[in-house]
Amino acid sequence: MTDIDQSPVSDLRDRKVIDPDGDKIGSVFDVYIDNDTDQPEWLAVTTGLFGTKVSFVPLADASFVGDDLQVPYAKSLVKDAPKAEADGRLSPEEEAALYRHYGRAGDTSSRRPMARGDIDRSTGRDTSGPETDDAMTRSEEELDVTKQTREAGHARLRKWIETENVNMTVPIRREKARVVVEPITDANRDAAYAGEDLTTEEHEVTLSEEVIDVQKHVEPKERVRLEKDVETDEVVVDEQVRKERIDTDFDNKR
């Protein structure tokens, strides 16, 4: 007999249910009792983003891991379980479909409908009798809101080549011929009297100039990358919850 078998039904409700990898499946909404054996048989587990979906999981082979309840079924298998209304009863047909889904053998042909497990059947539910206590428990539903991350879009960096005109002014130098006439002085007299008295001559100088020679090269200018920032928005969750109310009714006898 396991700790689960020895635990009262009320101790299983609202516990977090996890799969073999430790991923949260949901929370125990209710426990369904086998009417033939009077033993807990199925867990009704709330799943989905806001816990609005109920999936049924066999209680057999479940175990406590700390305060959590671990079942030997993957989270995806539980969420794909055949739909059954959490209306307090599992019909033999619904139970048979669930057995087949989880690969468990179960003869439900002669079963009575499986019923929801009461919380603490011994006390606090009757209005009279030897097994009642002097108080009743008031309960209410609370929202169990979880968050999951989903893909919201993509951001890409794209690089392309475009051509533009560059207009710049570059100074260049060129040589020009200029005639210089010097008088005869002591400094140039020897050169002036050298040679014959009357001759025919030609003198030539080479003129130079700068020309533009344009070359291109690639120069890295900057590095560009994508970074992610996280911004927080407020999302309003609007859901109905049920609350038990307690009123008094006096029956005075004079």
C-alpha positions as CSV (number, residue, x, y, z in Angstrom):
1,M,0.0,0.0,0.0
2,T,1.4,3.4,-1.0
3,D,1.2,6.8,0.7
4,I,-1.3,7.7,-1.9
5,D,-3.6,4.8,-0.9
6,Q,-3.4,5.8,2.7
7,S,-4.1,9.5,2.0
8,P,-7.7,10.8,2.4
9,V,-9.3,12.2,-0.7
10,S,-9.2,15.7,0.8
11,D,-5.4,15.5,1.0
12,L,-5.1,15.0,-2.8
13,R,-7.3,18.0,-3.9
14,D,-5.5,21.2,-5.1
15,R,-2.1,19.4,-5.2
16,K,0.1,20.2,-8.2
17,V,0.3,17.3,-10.6
18,I,3.7,16.8,-12.5
19,D,4.8,14.3,-15.1
20,P,7.9,12.1,-15.0
21,D,10.1,15.0,-16.1
22,G,8.8,17.3,-13.4
23,D,6.8,19.5,-15.8
24,K,3.6,20.8,-14.3
25,I,0.4,19.2,-15.8
26,G,-2.1,21.1,-13.6
27,S,-3.8,20.8,-10.3
28,V,-6.1,18.2,-8.8
29,F,-9.7,19.5,-9.1
30,D,-11.4,16.3,-7.8
31,V,-10.9,12.6,-7.1
32,Y,-13.3,10.0,-8.5
33,I,-14.2,6.9,-6.5
34,D,-14.8,3.5,-7.8
35,N,-18.3,2.7,-6.6
36,D,-17.6,-1.1,-6.6
37,T,-14.5,-0.9,-4.5
38,D,-15.0,2.5,-2.8
39,Q,-11.4,3.3,-3.7
40,P,-10.0,6.4,-5.4
41,E,-9.5,5.6,-9.1
42,W,-9.2,8.8,-11.2
43,L,-7.8,12.3,-10.7
44,A,-9.6,15.2,-12.4
45,V,-6.8,17.6,-13.2
46,T,-7.3,21.2,-14.3
47,T,-5.1,22.0,-17.3
48,G,-4.8,24.8,-19.9
49,L,-3.6,28.3,-19.6
50,F,-6.2,29.4,-17.1
51,G,-7.0,25.9,-15.7
52,T,-10.3,25.8,-17.5
53,K,-9.9,22.4,-19.0
54,V,-10.2,19.2,-17.0
55,S,-8.3,16.0,-17.9
56,F,-8.6,12.6,-16.2
57,V,-5.5,10.7,-15.1
58,P,-5.4,7.3,-13.4
59,L,-4.4,7.5,-9.8
60,A,-2.6,4.1,-9.9
61,D,1.2,4.3,-9.8
62,A,1.1,8.0,-8.7
63,S,3.4,9.1,-6.0
64,F,4.2,12.1,-3.8
65,V,7.3,14.1,-4.7
66,G,7.5,16.7,-1.9
67,D,4.1,18.4,-1.9
68,D,3.5,17.5,-5.6
69,L,1.7,14.5,-7.0
70,Q,3.7,12.8,-9.8
71,V,2.0,10.6,-12.3
72,P,3.8,8.2,-14.8
73,Y,2.3,9.9,-17.8
74,A,3.7,12.6,-20.0
75,K,2.1,16.1,-19.9
76,S,1.1,15.8,-23.6
77,L,-0.6,12.4,-23.1
78,V,-2.7,13.8,-20.2
79,K,-3.8,16.8,-22.2
80,D,-4.8,14.6,-25.2
81,A,-7.0,12.3,-23.0
82,P,-10.5,11.6,-24.2
83,K,-12.9,14.4,-23.2
84,A,-15.2,13.6,-20.2
85,E,-17.3,16.1,-18.4
86,A,-16.3,16.8,-14.8
87,D,-19.9,16.6,-13.7
88,G,-19.4,14.3,-10.8
89,R,-19.8,11.0,-12.6
90,L,-17.8,8.9,-15.1
91,S,-19.8,6.5,-17.1
92,P,-18.5,3.0,-17.9
93,E,-18.0,4.1,-21.6
94,E,-16.0,7.2,-20.6
95,E,-13.9,5.2,-18.2
96,A,-13.2,2.5,-20.9
97,A,-12.1,5.2,-23.3
98,L,-9.7,6.6,-20.7
99,Y,-8.3,3.2,-19.9
100,R,-7.6,2.6,-23.6
101,H,-5.9,6.0,-23.9
102,Y,-3.5,5.3,-21.1
103,G,-2.9,1.7,-22.2
104,R,-4.3,0.2,-19.1
105,A,-6.6,-2.9,-18.9
106,G,-9.9,-2.2,-17.3
107,D,-13.1,-4.2,-17.5
108,T,-15.9,-1.6,-17.1
109,S,-18.7,-3.6,-18.6
110,S,-20.3,-4.4,-15.2
111,R,-19.4,-1.2,-13.4
112,R,-21.7,1.3,-12.0
113,P,-21.0,5.0,-12.9
114,M,-17.9,6.2,-11.1
115,A,-18.7,9.0,-8.7
116,R,-16.8,12.1,-7.5
117,G,-15.1,11.6,-4.2
118,D,-16.6,13.5,-1.2
119,I,-14.3,15.6,0.9
120,D,-14.1,14.2,4.5
121,R,-17.2,12.1,4.4
122,S,-17.2,11.5,8.1
123,T,-17.8,15.0,9.5
124,G,-19.1,18.3,8.7
125,R,-21.6,17.4,5.9
126,D,-24.7,16.2,7.6
127,T,-27.0,18.5,9.6
128,S,-27.6,15.9,12.3
129,G,-26.2,12.6,13.5
130,P,-23.5,11.1,15.7
131,E,-20.7,11.7,13.1
132,T,-21.0,15.4,12.7
133,D,-18.8,18.1,14.3
134,D,-19.8,21.5,15.6
135,A,-18.6,23.5,12.6
136,M,-18.8,23.4,8.8
137,T,-16.1,24.3,6.3
138,R,-16.6,27.1,3.8
139,S,-14.6,26.8,0.6
140,E,-14.1,29.0,-2.4
141,E,-12.4,28.7,-5.8
142,E,-9.2,30.6,-6.4
143,L,-7.6,31.4,-9.7
144,D,-4.5,29.5,-10.6
145,V,-2.9,31.6,-13.3
146,T,0.2,30.3,-15.1
147,K,2.2,31.8,-17.9
148,Q,3.8,30.2,-20.9
149,T,6.1,31.6,-23.6
150,R,5.1,31.5,-27.2
151,E,6.6,32.8,-30.4
152,A,5.4,36.3,-31.2
153,G,7.4,37.2,-34.3
154,H,10.9,37.5,-35.8
155,A,13.4,40.3,-36.2
156,R,16.0,40.1,-38.9
157,L,19.1,42.1,-40.0
158,R,19.4,42.4,-43.8
159,K,22.4,43.9,-45.6
160,W,22.4,45.1,-49.3
161,I,24.6,47.1,-51.6
162,E,23.5,50.5,-53.0
163,T,25.5,52.9,-55.2
164,E,25.9,56.6,-54.6
165,N,27.9,59.4,-56.3
166,V,30.8,60.9,-54.4
167,N,31.8,64.5,-55.5
168,M,35.1,65.8,-54.1
169,T,37.6,68.4,-55.2
170,V,41.3,67.3,-55.5
171,P,44.1,69.9,-56.2
172,I,46.6,69.0,-58.9
173,R,49.8,70.7,-60.0
174,R,51.1,71.2,-63.6
175,E,54.3,72.9,-64.8
176,K,54.3,75.9,-67.3
177,A,57.2,77.4,-69.2
178,R,58.1,80.9,-68.3
179,V,60.7,83.1,-70.2
180,V,63.3,84.8,-67.9
181,V,65.6,87.5,-69.3
182,E,68.8,88.2,-67.3
183,P,71.3,91.0,-67.8
184,I,75.0,90.1,-68.2
185,T,76.7,90.2,-64.9
186,D,79.9,89.0,-63.4
187,A,78.1,85.8,-62.3
188,N,77.0,84.8,-65.8
189,R,79.6,86.5,-68.0
190,D,81.7,83.4,-68.6
191,A,78.6,81.4,-69.7
192,A,77.6,84.3,-72.0
193,Y,80.9,84.5,-73.8
194,A,81.3,80.8,-74.2
195,G,81.0,79.5,-77.8
196,E,80.9,81.3,-81.1
197,D,79.8,84.8,-81.6
198,L,76.7,84.3,-83.7
199,T,74.9,80.9,-83.7
200,T,71.5,79.4,-84.2
201,E,70.2,77.3,-81.1
202,E,67.2,75.6,-79.6
203,H,66.6,74.9,-75.9
204,E,63.8,72.5,-74.7
205,V,62.5,71.8,-71.2
206,T,60.0,69.0,-70.2
207,L,56.8,70.1,-68.6
208,S,55.0,67.8,-66.1
209,E,51.6,67.8,-64.5
210,E,49.7,65.7,-61.9
211,V,46.7,63.6,-63.1
212,I,43.9,62.0,-61.1
213,D,44.2,58.2,-60.5
214,V,41.1,56.9,-58.6
215,Q,41.3,53.6,-56.7
216,K,38.6,52.1,-54.4
217,H,39.0,49.9,-51.3
218,V,36.7,48.5,-48.7
219,E,36.9,50.0,-45.2
220,P,34.8,48.5,-42.3
221,K,32.8,51.3,-40.7
222,E,30.6,49.8,-37.9
223,R,29.2,46.7,-36.4
224,V,25.4,46.2,-36.2
225,R,23.6,43.5,-34.2
226,L,20.2,42.7,-32.8
227,E,19.5,42.7,-29.1
228,K,16.2,41.8,-27.2
229,D,14.6,44.0,-24.6
230,V,11.8,42.7,-22.4
231,E,8.8,45.0,-21.7
232,T,6.0,44.2,-19.2
233,D,2.4,44.7,-20.0
234,E,-0.6,44.4,-17.7
235,V,-3.1,41.7,-18.8
236,V,-6.5,41.6,-17.1
237,V,-7.7,38.1,-16.2
238,D,-11.5,38.1,-16.0
239,E,-12.8,34.7,-14.7
240,Q,-15.7,33.6,-12.6
241,V,-15.0,31.8,-9.3
242,R,-17.5,30.1,-7.0
243,K,-17.6,30.7,-3.3
244,E,-19.6,28.9,-0.6
245,R,-21.6,31.1,1.7
246,I,-22.9,30.2,5.1
247,D,-26.1,31.6,6.5
248,T,-28.0,30.9,9.7
249,D,-31.5,29.7,10.1
250,F,-32.9,29.8,13.6
251,D,-35.9,27.6,14.5
252,N,-37.0,29.0,17.8
253,K,-39.4,27.0,19.8
254,R,-41.2,28.8,22.7
